């Protein structure tokens, strides 16, 4: 089992609140953080089913697409990525994530946003089978029961000293695994990276526990949206701790945690563990967008 250490992140002296961060981003440069955890048992299942190909779904800068492409390359699967947005078809050169996926051998199929919404429907998947033959289907973001099982391995025995576990939320798979493995005295806080009320129901599909809550005020306008406050926070944080954060998920979560400490949300002496779910591969693509708009870019290495 991979053992990732927790690093010190922040201390509020007046309230004696300490924040540590679990560096799941260090698991692997490409299959980093929760995407590795979510793929692990899916890859084992695909091998067991003797499948030669993996097919999955994602957006233009998807961490999951990058991870699935690399995992396929590393573990001997053909990979097919169904990508949201048919306009991206001739823009691969401007997109580091899709370029990387292609370099790993992933075959990309671009679909319109309307078609992409049909991705869980039998008819749509049948059409994909007609085109691509047999494959093991990994859902968008990798979330299914195998993924939850993998994410139940994120928390370790030594983490029992923490009162709060904080984690970014996309589809809700990662936090579900964390909730299942958290101890009863711990509270799990999820920070959705997007707007929408559906996440609570999604998470309840995968867990029966109740010691968790979603903090919905830190999506910064929605999925993939950023502003200069967030970018400055990420850069200051990196300058202070040398811990890089991504702008889509972990940056928003860490911003939320620090903001909540300042707003006295947590009790005095609280020990908080943030999960660094990875996502650093997306920074390059985000920086291209920021640069095009003449905005401050993200500094994430020296
Ligand atoms: C995908 C992703 C998440 C969200 O995980 P879900 O299981 O979809 O909730 C969080 N952080 C990072 C860095 C991710 O890439």
Boltz pocket constraint, residues with backbone or C-beta under 6 A from the ligand:
constraints:
  - pocket:
      binder: B
      contacts: [[A, 33], [A, 34], [A, 35], [A, 63], [A, 64], [A, 141], [A, 143], [A, 168], [A, 169], [A, 170], [A, 171], [A, 172], [A, 173], [A, 174], [A, 175], [A, 246], [A, 249], [A, 250], [A, 277], [A, 278], [A, 279], [A, 280]]
      max_distance: 6.0
